[in-house]
Amino acid sequence: MISVVFYFQVHQPFRLRKDYSFFDIGTNHFYEDHHANEMILNKVADKCYIPTNLMLLDLIEKHNGKFKVSFSISGVALEQFEKYNPYVLETFQKLAATGHVEFINETYYHSLSFLFSRKEFKEQVELHKKKLNDLLGVKPVTFRNTELIYNNELAAFIEDMGFENIIAEGANQVLGWRSPNFLYRPKGLYKMNLLLKNFKLSDDIAFRFSNQGWEEFPLTAEKFASWVHATSGNGELINLFMDYETFGEHQWADTGIFDFMRALPDAIMKHPDFHFNTPSEISKLYTPLAEIDVPYYISWADIERDLTAWLGNPLQDAAIEKIYQLEKAVKKSGDPDIIHTWRKLLTSDHFYYMCTKWFSDGDVHKYFNPYETPYDAFIIYTNVMNDLIQTLKKRALIEV
Amino acid sequence: MFGWEFPPIISGGLGTATYGITKGLSNNGVDLIFVMPTKKGQKFETPFTIIAADEVHRIKKYSEVIARISVSEQKSLRQSFTIAPYFTKEIFEEFITTTQNKETIKKLYYDSKGIMRFTGNYGKNLMDEVYRYGLIGEILGFSEDFDIIHAHDWLTYYAGVAAKKASGKKLIVHVHATEFDRSGENVNQAVYDIERLGMENADKIIAVSYFTKNIIVTRYGIDPDKIEVVHNAVDKNRKIEQFGIKKNVDEKIVLFLGRITMQKGPDYFIEAAYKVYKVMKNVRFVMAGSGDMLSRMILRMASLKMLDRFHFTGFLKGMEVERMYAMSDIYVMPSVSEPFGISPFEALVYDIPTIISKQSGVAEILKNAPKVDFWDVNKLAEWMILLLQNEDFANEVAEKSKEDMENIGWDNAGLNIKNVYSKVINQ
């Protein structure tokens, strides 16, 4: 038996106003571009979230629960659904109610907190867990860290927090000659199960689907299913992990992505050995094959599969270091607004916007970047941060 | 040029500004006829003619003009002469009654020699005097030989408009202050009406700041394209409060404002700032402007991790520039090579002590300003600290530097005004 695991990532950051200038520091505490956030959320809802959720509901019903998927929805995305488009949330609630959809825990604010503050990281994971329970009535047992950032230490920390499964990128530098199509165990642990993304097959859908220059274009459900079937005999699970916005947003509806997805369950289950499962089912069906040692951080971003999309240039490093320095003062305030505001500034997207490595992945970065240059992103971010610092100073939470 | 005050007769900033402007214009080769209400028996030493309104015999001048020109011209002159001064209904009616009774005119306006009285003050009969000054403007519009009319503040707008109607020449009104600056929201309607009349009849308006320009646009409904901004060289009244600006941060601000290019030495500013940053808490640095070195400067600042007290504003324009200057405590121009460099003057207008590089032309004029070699970031940092920690000394440096710039500053303002003249004449 071979299991196909779909995991979709849903995330929308609270974007900052692009006109927040030096002159606003100390006078203007409205940081977010509500208009843009609302507009983008509704646009993506219309193109992706709503039609794809409805399609998945259909497929789950049609296959009597044999078709299953899993989601990780960041807390800030859930908040924006509540605020701007409750119907999207409603369709996710319907998916949860089918019992065939697993929801995965992450950091509420889609942050890089594990790298900077374990205390903050833990709090954000708990906040997200609570949010999932409140909105969707689920108790997650699987964890994925922001952008699939992962190492041995994270796995151990997450096991301590009571999770059973963790998701990571099947990066070449980690797997080497080994296949991502098995269940693994993080180094030094005995209970935790590690699911690694099959980036080849995942990216065939997420990135290459509509690429007319690709030799496999056009990709049909049958062709894709034949690649999945070809793993028969040398694998137990195929982990297809991707951004949910692949459907309708990165790959527009007119590329045929919805028709592809609609036909895929049948095409894959045509082969009797193949099933769909969620991460928590996987750990009950299979035993980890081997230990995987990841001493340094990996992620699912860019071709490097490392942290350089968010960290490493002086803009990113200075900004993130400074914002985490405020943790103590922010929490001492006990003011939920200040804490929430600060935490929204921890969202990884802010640092992604400051990325200067345009050459290899510039296109992708540009696509997701509301700023003209990483320098603009940095300046807006630091202006906002300085206003927050002013507020903390006024409340005597930071020494002047 | 119509003014109300001229040194040694001055009671406010207007006289000083008018003096500076006439000097700046003269130094730029502009010939002037300066008109003022009265000389009060004072002596004036100027390279141009001054006409006092209370020395003009209107009837005599009129006869002179009549004698000089042809009959057909006389006819049109007669027509405009009787029409020109009617600015408002009230004045029109007053004029009708007074012209019909010459004795009343005499009693109201003229002394025994047939010359109108002017005090040149701002007393009870100011409105009356402003109107009479308008009549003088009209006759001078006929009698004098000139290319353009320039009127300073509302007191002289009647005169300017009347001279324009009489001569057909272009009119520039110069707004040093508006009624909103003087009276807040409780404006004197009569003054406002005159200001508006002047602005509407002007071919171009010169505002002393973008702040003033903004008022002219929003409060007087004037097309912004009609307004040019020429900063007066030294204007002690332009303080932060006057702009309605509240400084948004408590710390002192050290400012770099200019193009962010190699020539301007922004990198030396950052290195010096870092030295100060490490030893002083109560200071922020602002780099305002744009240029090909901007991204490198942002990276450098981020590497030095000064982001909690070093800010980039991008390119600033108009009022933002004024606001930035008004908020700053020290201005630094670390240019690597600068033929002249006008920005320290701008800074000094706001009483900001200014540190300049020895490699700038302006260093020759600002003898009392602290000067450093552009590459000497240690010296630059030392100067910043000295000025930041010693307010009295900083004020003294600013004061002395302003004395240095006073003359040359007005030349610059004069040149800018001359350019406005050319533009208006050729438009």
Boltz contact constraints between the chains, C-beta under 6 A:
constraints:
  - contact:
      token1: [A, 22]
      token2: [B, 311]
      max_distance: 6.0
  - contact:
      token1: [A, 22]
      token2: [B, 313]
      max_distance: 6.0
  - contact:
      token1: [A, 25]
      token2: [B, 248]
      max_distance: 6.0
  - contact:
      token1: [A, 26]
      token2: [B, 248]
      max_distance: 6.0
  - contact:
      token1: [A, 26]
      token2: [B, 249]
      max_distance: 6.0
  - contact:
      token1: [A, 27]
      token2: [B, 248]
      max_distance: 6.0
  - contact:
      token1: [A, 314]
      token2: [B, 299]
      max_distance: 6.0
  - contact:
      token1: [A, 314]
      token2: [B, 302]
      max_distance: 6.0
  - contact:
      token1: [A, 314]
      token2: [B, 303]
      max_distance: 6.0
  - contact:
      token1: [A, 315]
      token2: [B, 302]
      max_distance: 6.0
  - contact:
      token1: [A, 318]
      token2: [B, 302]
      max_distance: 6.0
  - contact:
      token1: [A, 318]
      token2: [B, 305]
      max_distance: 6.0
  - contact:
      token1: [A, 318]
      token2: [B, 307]
      max_distance: 6.0
  - contact:
      token1: [A, 322]
      token2: [B, 307]
      max_distance: 6.0
  - contact:
      token1: [A, 375]
      token2: [B, 295]
      max_distance: 6.0
  - contact:
      token1: [A, 375]
      token2: [B, 298]
      max_distance: 6.0
  - contact:
      token1: [A, 379]
      token2: [B, 312]
      max_distance: 6.0
  - contact:
      token1: [A, 382]
      token2: [B, 307]
      max_distance: 6.0
